[in-house]
């Protein structure tokens, strides 16, 4: 599969416009996010990869700036998604000692236009 560049700024805005990460997970809005990012629909792991990247790089920022949810609510959404027969290999905050990865806020000062390359 070809490598795509993930626009973290656009990903953040698409998720926040839909109520934040917990709402996107609970309402199963990943296909809307994928379309908004103009990613090929043939990428079967896109939702998992986007969620993983969002949790790693953007969720702490969302919590700090928007307060849509907290890590416990995120864990409940992930667990609920699993109970509905979704893949059980999703990462959890429990795997990280119960805490989300914390990033210094200065990492987000130049947030606009930030992108990350990952293999799709």
N, C-alpha and C positions, 0 to 999 in steps of 0.2 A: 504494500500500500504506500502511496505517496505521502510524504510529510506535508502537513498543513501547519500554518501558523495560527495559534489561538490568540485572538485579541481579548485579553483579560478585561480591558475596559468595557468592551461591548458585551462580553459575557456577564460582567457584574451588572450593567444596566438592564440587560434582558431579564436577569433573575430578579433584581430589585423591583422592576416594573410589574412583576407577577407576584409580589408579596414576599420575596425572599426565598432562601434555599428550602426551608421547611415546607412552605406552600408549594413550591415547584415539585418537591418529592411527593407530598401528600396528594396533590392534584394531578400528578403524572403529566407535567407540562414540558418534559424534556424535548419532545418532538417540536414544539414551538420554539424552544431555544435553539435547537439544531437548525431549523429553517431560518431563524433570525440571524444566525451566524453564517448562513449560506454554505453549510457543510453538506457534502454528498449524502443522500439518504441511504446509500449502499454501505455506509460505515455502521456495522452492527454494534460496535462497542462504544459508539459516540456518547450515549447518555451516561454510561458508567464512567468514561474518561472525563467528560465535562464535570460530572459531580465530584469526582476525585480531585481534579485540578481546582475546582471552586472551593472545596473544603480545605485544601492545602494552602492556597494563595489568597483567597478572597473572603472566606467565611469569618475569620477574625475581624476583618475590616467591616464587614456587614454588621456584625455584632456591636462593634464600637460606634459606628455611625448611624445605624438604623434601628437597632434594638428590636428587630422583628422576632427574634427567637434567641434561645440560649442553647448551649451544647446538650443539655438534657433533653430539650424538645427535639433537637436534631436527631439524637440517638433514638428517641421514640419513633420518629418518622422513618428512620432507617430500619428499625426493628419491625415496624408495621409493614413496610414494603417487603421485607423478607417473609413475613407470615402470609402474605398474599401470593407466595410462590415465586417471587423474584429470586435472582441469583443470591446465593448466600455468601459469596466471597467478597462482598462490599466491605471496605475498610470501615472501622468504627473508631470513635474517640476512645472507646474502652481499650483498644489496641495501643493507645498512646497514653496510658495512665489516667484516662478519664478527662484529660484536658485537651482543648483544641490547640493546634500549634499557634503559638503567639509570635507575631511579627512586629517589630518596632514600627510605630506609625510613620517614621521617616521613610520607610520603604514605599509609602503610598503618596508621598509629596508630589511625585511626578507620575501619578497614577494614569492620567490620560495618555492614551497611545501605548500603554504597556502591552507587550505581547510575549507569548511563550510558544516555543516550537515544541511539538510533540508528534510522535509517530501515529498516523492514522492510516 
